[in-house]
Amino acid sequence: MKQKFNKKATLSHKKKHGEAGDAMVLGIASLVLLVLVVIGVGFYFLTHKPEVGVVYTPPTVSADDALSAGKTNNELAQDARIFNAGMKRDQEQLQGAGSVLSDQAQPIEESGAATNVQASRLSTLQTAFISEGDRRLKSLDDAAKLLPRLDTTQQTTIKKQLTDEITVITGLKSKAASETTIEAFMEDKTALDKEYGNYLLVLAQTYMFVWANGQTALETKVNVLGGKFQERVNDGSSSGDDVAQAQILINTFQAGKTTAIGLTADALKAVTAVKPGDYNANRSVLKTYYSKLSNAHDELNKSLTATTGLVNQISTFK
């Protein structure tokens, strides 16, 4: 009996040991398989990178670019960016003209007491005179660099006025610097003060011409762009798209553009009519012209805002 029991116990032990061994082998095999799978997946992703889809990159634009030839979504979006670039430059021209209209002559006066000896007083006044003269000459030189942005008639008129003013101020600077008495110097100062009106007029006209010309060119583009938008919306309507909101935006776009064109044209004619010598009497009038151009800018901004909405709307059309 004892032998049979021991034999059975031994067989049972061997059976359990065998089962444990089989389980261990199976576990090791499973682990190896898992490792191989992980390595395989990792190798796949390392050697099979997903293809990168083609990403549309909008081209860089400037305010001087011509509008695109077509009316696809991408082309109209590009036209909108050109419009936006034009408005940024228009804002810069607005600020430039406003800065000129706000110009004030630097005072030419003594920095010391009136009891100083005449030579010292004269030297102080001459220094201030030369400083103001140099400031005006620098401003006139900057304005001369803008001549290429004027039309032929404007260039002829403005170039002569700039040349005449530079000649006058240069001569007065030289004369004032050579004076030996306060009395003679004060005559030069009176002449420079009187000349300020002509100096500031030619500056104001130059900057406002540049602004008005740029605004007119921009309005021409905007007019064409409005037509392209309308065609695109008409196509969408024919395809069964809901174009109601887009049409409202086009109406806003066209209204802003039309008002701007009228204001710019009126201001341009008025600025052209102001002649040298009239500045002091007509400073408020020039500011009125400036306001017209500024209002035109605001109207174009309304069209620009509508443009953003239109680009979004047409992107949903079939």
Secondary structure, 3 states (H helix, E strand, C coil): CHHHHHHHHHHHHHHHHHHHHHHHHHHHHHHHHHHHHHHHHHHHHHHCCCCCCCCCCCCCCCCCCCCCCCCCHHHHHHHHHHHHHHHHHHHHHHHHHHHHHCCCCCCCCCCCCCCCCHHHHHHHHHHHHHHHHHHHHHHHHHHHCCHHHCCHHHHHHHHHHHHHHHHHHHHHHHHHHHCCCHHHHHHHHHHHHHHHHHHHHHHHHHHHHHHHHHHHHHHHHHHHHHHHHHHHHHHHHHCCCCCHHHHHHHHHHHHHHHHHHHHHHHHHHHHHHCCCCCHHHHHHHHHHHHHHHHHHHHHHHHHHHHHHHHHHHHCCCC
